[in-house]
């Protein structure tokens, strides 16, 4: 169990990174008061796909991600690696935009976004220059802090529930968010393959279940306390609800401290995603390591110039394109692994030996 904790921590962050500002907004707009039902449905379907990711992780667990690409796609690995690098990079761009937008809109509304992005870019560069085991250790420390902040938030809000906010029930579309949830919560766990270890498979399952439980509690808490009308008005209801925690007891901007848990999610995701790019490019230590992080900041500033453009791109295009690209990569891996295992299975080899002429 102790060896699984770092991988469980990374899984926890990867599956939560796009909940704030992306998935929850989509969930509220499509399912409204039935968002909690839709989330449960997404979890069940996502849990089934988790077995697919575990199947991939169990194949040659000691090999790096790059080695798996070369092994499974000996002739076409440059093509598949290029698609994966572009996907990882673009997700890091979306994450960086979401991170800077959250801070500028809720914390520092007079601070330019590029200043905030550069302040996060520095620790990101330092972490990317380290080995994967350092990223795992940092993730584990932040994981404990994040769990503590969630518990403080939940305890401070649990007695403010209004169950009438969940009525009328079963009157909204609960199936539309499924595909985006797979693309932004489940499929990104593929990034765990950059950590070559046998414990990834077990840590993945436990981390996903824990993060899903916490996100489900977060969903019902936000709806139960704020109500669907305020959830639809606020850009980040996940942040605004924290203002009501311990209201009247602690008046000093406590929400700023509690909201750090969301920043951890996005920061670790961007780190792991860009580390995956470095892994596939076989990038050695040096100035070249700075190229992709700086490019990420540049693209996040110029692609998402305002919230209207960002929301349109995210909800109308990325919620459909990103899951499709993930699904293409994952299915290609599953198919190749299945074929390769079948070829080296004892039954297959015995059949082939019988077919050979004496």
C-alpha positions as CSV (number, residue, x, y, z in Angstrom):
1,X,0.0,0.0,0.0
2,X,2.8,2.4,0.9
3,X,4.4,1.9,-2.5
4,X,1.1,2.7,-4.3
5,X,0.6,6.0,-2.5
6,X,2.6,8.2,-4.9
7,X,0.8,6.8,-8.0
8,X,-2.5,7.1,-6.2
9,X,-1.6,10.8,-5.5
10,X,-0.8,11.5,-9.2
11,X,-4.0,9.7,-10.3
12,X,-5.9,11.8,-7.8
13,X,-4.6,15.0,-9.4
14,X,-4.9,13.9,-13.0
15,X,-8.5,13.0,-12.7
16,X,-9.4,16.3,-10.9
17,X,-7.5,18.8,-13.0
18,X,-10.3,19.7,-15.4
19,X,-13.2,19.5,-13.0
20,X,-13.0,23.2,-12.0
21,X,-13.9,25.5,-14.8
22,X,-14.5,22.8,-17.4
23,X,-16.3,19.7,-16.4
24,X,-18.4,21.1,-13.6
25,X,-19.6,24.0,-15.8
26,X,-20.5,21.5,-18.5
27,X,-22.2,19.3,-15.9
28,X,-24.3,22.1,-14.5
29,X,-25.4,23.5,-17.9
30,X,-26.5,20.2,-19.3
31,X,-27.8,18.2,-16.3
32,X,-28.7,21.1,-13.9
33,X,-30.1,19.8,-10.5
34,X,-29.5,16.2,-11.8
35,X,-25.8,16.9,-12.1
36,X,-25.1,14.5,-9.2
37,X,-27.0,11.7,-11.0
38,X,-25.1,12.4,-14.2
39,X,-21.8,12.3,-12.2
40,X,-22.6,8.9,-10.8
41,X,-23.4,7.6,-14.3
42,X,-20.1,9.1,-15.6
43,X,-18.2,7.3,-12.8
44,X,-19.7,3.9,-13.5
45,X,-18.8,4.2,-17.2
46,X,-15.4,5.7,-16.4
47,X,-14.7,2.8,-14.0
48,X,-15.3,0.3,-16.8
49,X,-12.8,2.2,-19.0
50,X,-10.4,2.2,-16.0
51,X,-9.9,-1.5,-16.6
52,X,-8.8,-0.8,-20.1
53,X,-6.2,1.6,-18.8
54,X,-5.1,-1.0,-16.3
55,X,-4.8,-3.5,-19.1
56,X,-2.4,-1.1,-20.9
57,X,-0.5,-0.4,-17.7
58,X,0.0,-4.1,-17.0
59,X,1.9,-4.6,-20.3
60,X,5.6,-4.5,-19.7
61,X,5.2,-2.2,-16.6
62,X,9.0,-1.7,-16.3
63,X,9.3,-0.1,-19.7
64,X,9.1,3.6,-20.2
65,X,6.3,5.2,-22.3
66,X,8.6,5.8,-25.2
67,X,9.8,2.2,-25.2
68,X,6.2,1.0,-25.2
69,X,5.4,3.1,-28.3
70,X,8.5,1.7,-30.1
71,X,7.7,-1.9,-29.0
72,X,4.0,-1.8,-30.0
73,X,4.3,0.4,-33.1
74,X,7.7,-0.5,-34.6
75,X,6.9,1.0,-38.0
76,X,4.4,3.8,-37.2
77,X,5.6,4.9,-33.7
78,X,6.7,8.4,-34.9
79,X,3.1,9.0,-36.0
80,X,1.5,7.8,-32.8
81,X,4.1,9.7,-30.7
82,X,3.4,12.9,-32.6
83,X,-0.3,12.6,-31.9
84,X,0.3,12.0,-28.3
85,X,2.8,14.8,-27.9
86,X,0.4,17.3,-29.5
87,X,-2.4,16.0,-27.2
88,X,-0.3,16.2,-24.1
89,X,0.9,19.7,-25.0
90,X,-2.5,21.0,-25.8
91,X,-4.0,19.7,-22.6
92,X,-1.2,21.5,-20.7
93,X,-2.1,24.7,-22.6
94,X,-5.8,24.4,-21.5
95,X,-4.6,23.6,-18.0
96,X,-2.4,26.7,-17.9
97,X,-5.1,28.9,-19.2
98,X,-7.6,27.6,-16.6
99,X,-5.0,28.1,-13.8
100,X,-4.2,31.7,-14.8
101,X,-7.9,32.5,-15.4
102,X,-9.0,31.2,-12.0
103,X,-6.4,33.3,-10.2
104,X,-6.9,36.5,-12.2
105,X,-10.7,36.3,-12.0
106,X,-11.0,35.3,-8.3
107,X,-7.8,36.3,-6.6
108,X,-5.8,38.9,-8.5
109,X,-8.1,40.7,-10.9
110,X,-5.6,43.5,-11.6
111,X,-2.7,41.3,-12.3
112,X,-1.9,40.4,-15.9
113,X,-2.3,36.7,-16.8
114,X,1.2,36.4,-18.1
115,X,2.7,37.5,-14.8
116,X,0.7,34.7,-13.0
117,X,1.7,32.2,-15.6
118,X,5.4,33.0,-15.3
119,X,5.2,32.7,-11.5
120,X,3.9,29.1,-12.0
121,X,6.3,28.5,-14.9
122,X,9.3,28.8,-12.7
123,X,8.5,25.9,-10.3
124,X,7.2,23.9,-13.2
125,X,10.6,24.2,-15.0
126,X,12.4,23.2,-11.8
127,X,10.2,20.2,-11.4
128,X,10.5,19.1,-15.0
129,X,14.3,19.0,-14.8
130,X,14.0,16.4,-12.0
131,X,13.5,12.7,-12.3
132,X,10.0,11.2,-12.2
133,X,10.5,10.0,-8.6
134,X,10.8,13.6,-7.5
135,X,7.5,14.5,-9.2
136,X,5.9,11.5,-7.4
137,X,7.2,12.8,-4.0
138,X,6.0,16.3,-4.6
139,X,2.6,15.0,-5.7
140,X,2.4,12.9,-2.5
141,X,3.0,15.9,-0.3
142,X,0.5,18.0,-2.2
143,X,-2.0,15.1,-2.0
144,X,-2.0,15.2,1.8
145,X,-2.4,18.9,1.9
146,X,-5.2,18.8,-0.7
147,X,-7.1,16.1,1.3
148,X,-6.8,18.2,4.4
149,X,-8.1,21.3,2.6
150,X,-11.1,19.4,1.2
151,X,-12.0,18.0,4.6
152,X,-11.9,21.6,6.1
153,X,-14.1,22.8,3.2
154,X,-16.6,20.0,3.5
155,X,-17.0,20.3,7.2
156,X,-17.5,24.0,7.0
157,X,-20.3,23.6,4.4
158,X,-22.1,20.4,5.3
159,X,-24.5,22.1,7.7
160,X,-25.6,24.6,5.1
161,X,-27.3,22.0,2.8
162,X,-30.8,22.8,1.4
163,X,-32.2,19.6,0.0
164,X,-34.9,21.6,-1.9
165,X,-32.1,22.7,-4.3
166,X,-32.2,19.1,-5.7
167,X,-35.8,19.5,-6.8
168,X,-37.3,18.8,-9.3
169,X,-35.3,15.8,-10.1
170,X,-35.0,13.6,-13.2
171,X,-36.0,16.3,-15.6
172,X,-32.7,17.0,-17.3
173,X,-30.3,15.4,-19.7
174,X,-27.9,13.2,-17.7
175,X,-26.1,11.5,-20.6
176,X,-24.5,14.4,-22.4
177,X,-21.5,14.9,-20.0
178,X,-20.4,11.3,-20.3
179,X,-18.1,11.6,-23.3
180,X,-16.4,14.8,-22.0
181,X,-15.9,13.2,-18.6
182,X,-14.1,10.3,-20.2
183,X,-11.9,12.6,-22.1
184,X,-11.0,14.9,-19.3
185,X,-11.2,12.7,-16.2
186,X,-10.6,9.1,-17.1
187,X,-8.5,9.0,-20.3
188,X,-5.8,11.4,-18.9
189,X,-4.8,8.6,-16.5
190,X,-2.9,7.3,-19.6
191,X,-0.2,9.8,-18.5
192,X,0.6,7.5,-15.6
193,X,2.5,5.3,-18.1
194,X,5.4,7.8,-17.9
195,X,6.1,6.2,-14.5
196,X,7.4,2.7,-15.2
197,X,6.4,0.7,-12.2
198,X,4.3,-2.3,-11.4
199,X,2.4,-0.4,-8.7
200,X,0.9,2.0,-11.2
201,X,-2.0,-0.3,-11.9
202,X,-3.1,-0.6,-8.3
203,X,-2.5,3.1,-7.5
204,X,-4.6,4.1,-10.5
205,X,-7.7,2.3,-9.3
206,X,-7.5,3.6,-5.7
207,X,-6.7,7.1,-6.8
208,X,-9.5,7.3,-9.3
209,X,-12.1,6.0,-6.8
210,X,-10.9,8.5,-4.1
211,X,-11.0,11.5,-6.5
212,X,-14.4,10.5,-7.8
213,X,-15.8,10.2,-4.3
214,X,-14.5,13.7,-3.4
215,X,-15.7,15.2,-6.7
216,X,-19.1,13.7,-6.1
217,X,-19.3,15.2,-2.6
218,X,-18.1,18.5,-4.1
219,X,-20.9,18.4,-6.7
220,X,-23.7,17.7,-4.3
221,X,-22.3,20.3,-1.8
222,X,-22.1,23.1,-4.4
223,X,-25.7,22.4,-5.7
224,X,-27.0,21.8,-2.2
225,X,-25.6,25.1,-0.8
226,X,-25.6,27.5,-3.7
227,X,-28.6,26.2,-5.7
228,X,-28.7,25.7,-9.4
229,X,-29.4,29.4,-10.2
230,X,-26.2,30.7,-8.6
231,X,-24.2,27.8,-10.1
232,X,-25.2,28.9,-13.5
233,X,-24.3,32.5,-12.9
234,X,-20.9,32.1,-11.3
235,X,-17.9,31.3,-13.6
236,X,-16.3,29.3,-10.8
237,X,-18.9,28.2,-8.3
238,X,-16.3,25.8,-7.0
239,X,-14.5,28.8,-5.6
240,X,-17.5,31.0,-4.6
241,X,-18.9,28.3,-2.4
242,X,-15.8,28.3,-0.3
243,X,-16.7,31.9,0.8
244,X,-19.5,30.4,2.9
245,X,-17.3,27.9,4.8
246,X,-17.1,28.9,8.4
247,X,-19.0,32.1,7.6
248,X,-19.4,34.2,10.8
249,X,-16.6,32.3,12.5
250,X,-13.6,33.1,10.4
251,X,-13.9,36.2,8.4
252,X,-10.4,36.5,6.9
253,X,-10.5,35.4,3.2
254,X,-10.4,31.8,4.2
255,X,-11.6,30.7,0.7
256,X,-8.2,31.8,-0.7
257,X,-6.5,29.2,1.4
258,X,-9.1,26.4,0.8
259,X,-9.0,27.1,-3.0
260,X,-5.4,26.1,-3.2
261,X,-6.5,22.5,-3.6
262,X,-7.8,23.3,-7.1
263,X,-4.4,24.9,-8.0
264,X,-2.6,21.8,-7.0
265,X,-4.7,19.7,-9.4
266,X,-3.9,21.8,-12.4
267,X,-0.3,22.3,-11.6
268,X,0.5,18.6,-11.2
269,X,-1.4,17.8,-14.4
270,X,0.6,20.4,-16.4
271,X,3.8,19.0,-14.9
272,X,3.0,15.4,-15.7
273,X,1.6,16.2,-19.2
274,X,4.8,18.2,-20.2
275,X,6.9,15.4,-18.6
276,X,5.2,13.0,-20.9
277,X,6.2,15.2,-23.9
278,X,9.8,15.2,-22.7
279,X,9.6,11.5,-22.3
280,X,8.4,10.8,-25.8
281,X,10.9,13.3,-27.3
282,X,13.7,11.7,-25.3
283,X,14.7,15.2,-24.3
284,X,18.0,15.4,-22.5
285,X,18.7,17.9,-19.7
286,X,19.6,21.3,-21.0
287,X,18.1,24.5,-22.4
288,X,15.8,22.4,-24.7
289,X,13.7,21.5,-21.6
290,X,12.5,25.1,-21.5
291,X,11.0,25.1,-25.0
292,X,7.7,23.3,-24.3
293,X,6.8,25.0,-21.0
294,X,7.5,28.4,-22.6
295,X,5.5,27.4,-25.6
296,X,2.7,26.3,-23.4
297,X,2.5,29.7,-21.7
298,X,2.7,31.5,-25.1
299,X,-0.2,29.4,-26.6
300,X,-2.4,29.7,-23.5
301,X,-2.2,33.5,-23.8
302,X,-2.8,33.7,-27.5
303,X,-5.4,30.9,-28.0
304,X,-7.6,31.9,-25.1
305,X,-7.7,35.7,-25.3
306,X,-10.9,36.0,-23.4
307,X,-13.4,33.9,-21.5
308,X,-16.0,34.0,-24.3
309,X,-13.6,32.4,-26.8
310,X,-12.3,30.0,-24.2
311,X,-15.7,28.8,-23.2
312,X,-16.8,28.4,-26.8
313,X,-13.7,26.4,-27.7
314,X,-13.9,24.2,-24.6
315,X,-17.6,23.4,-24.6
316,X,-18.2,23.2,-28.4
317,X,-15.0,21.7,-29.7
318,X,-12.6,20.4,-27.1
319,X,-15.3,18.4,-25.2
320,X,-15.8,16.4,-28.4
321,X,-12.3,16.4,-30.0
322,X,-10.1,15.6,-27.0
323,X,-12.1,12.4,-26.0
324,X,-11.9,11.2,-29.6
325,X,-8.1,11.6,-29.8
326,X,-7.7,9.9,-26.4
327,X,-9.9,7.1,-27.5
328,X,-8.0,6.6,-30.7
329,X,-4.7,6.3,-28.9
330,X,-6.0,4.0,-26.2
331,X,-7.8,1.7,-28.6
332,X,-4.6,1.5,-30.7
333,X,-2.6,0.4,-27.6
334,X,-5.2,-2.2,-26.6
335,X,-5.4,-3.7,-30.0
336,X,-1.6,-3.9,-30.4
337,X,-1.1,-5.4,-26.9
338,X,-3.9,-7.9,-27.5
339,X,-2.3,-9.0,-30.8
340,X,1.2,-9.2,-29.4
341,X,0.1,-11.2,-26.3
342,X,-1.8,-13.6,-28.5
343,X,1.2,-14.2,-30.7
344,X,3.4,-15.1,-27.8
345,X,0.8,-17.1,-25.9
346,X,1.6,-20.9,-25.5
347,X,-1.6,-22.0,-27.3
348,X,-0.8,-19.8,-30.3
349,X,2.8,-21.0,-30.5
350,X,1.7,-24.7,-30.2
351,X,-0.8,-24.2,-33.0
352,X,1.8,-22.6,-35.2
353,X,4.2,-25.4,-34.6
354,X,1.6,-27.9,-35.7
355,X,0.9,-26.0,-38.9
356,X,4.6,-26.0,-39.9
357,X,5.6,-28.7,-42.4
358,X,7.8,-31.5,-41.0
